[in-house]
Amino acid sequence: MPSVKTNLIIALAIGALISAVLLALEPLTDYAFLSLEWPGVSAAYLFWGAVGSSPFAGIAISWLVNALCYGFGAFVILSVLKLLTAPKT
């Protein structure tokens, strides 16, 4: 079974992939999946309003926050699967 550190790395990679796919699908689907990106969009909006930075920084913050949110969900799922498949002693 993978260790907690390995599960965390796998979960963060899954979160980054999901966030990147959602970001790439935005213009193709006419922003139909925007509701799935609200954690990152909200964080980018708060950062952008507080600092007044460029839109590219807002997109990067949005991607990072969404990656962390979806990575946390993937980590929980991987941890539960690890507990369910652990050998009984």
N, C-alpha and C positions, 0 to 999 in steps of 0.2 A: 504494500500500500504506500502511496506517496505521503511524504511528510506534510506538515502544515505549511512549511515554506514553499514546497513544490505546489501545493494546492493554491496558495496565494498567488504565485506567479502565473499559474494556469488561469486562475480566475481573472486576474488583471489583464491578461492577454485576450481572454474572451470578452471582457468589458470593452477593451480598446477596439476590438474587431466589430462588436455590435455598434459602438458609437460611430466608428468610421463608416459603416454601412448605412446607418441612419443619416449621417451627414451627406453621403454621396447620393442617397435616394431623394433628398429634399427637392431639388429642381426637376427631377424626372417624374415625380408623383404629384407635382404642384402642391407641395407642402402638406400632403395628406397625413404623414406620420409625425408632424410637428408636436403633437401631444405627447409622444413618447420621449421627447427631448426636453421637457419642461424643467427638470432639475438644472441642466446645463444652461439652458436659455435664461433662466431666472438668475443664476449666478453671473453669467456674462452681462446681463442687463444691470445688475447691481454694481458690478465692477466698472462697467462702462460709464454709468452715471456718477460713480464716486471719483473716478480718476480721469475720465474723458479720454480714454486711450483709443487706439485705432480699432476698426472693425475686425482686423485680423487677430488682434489680441483677444477680442470677444469670442471669435470662433474657436480659437485655441483653448480658451477657458471653458467654453461650452463643451468641447470635445473631451477635455480632461475630466470635468465634473461628471459628465455622462458615463465616461469610461469607469470612473470610480464607483458610481451608483450601480451600474450593471455588473461590474466586477464584484461588488459586495454580494449581490444576489447570486452570482455564479459561485462565489466562495461558500455561501450558505448551502447551496445545493450540493457542491462537491463534499462538504463536510458531512452532510446528512448521508450521502451515498457511502462515504467512508465508514461511518458508524453502522450502516445497515449491512455492509459487506464484510465487516470485521469478523475474523474467525471466533467462534464461541469457545471459550476455554473453561 
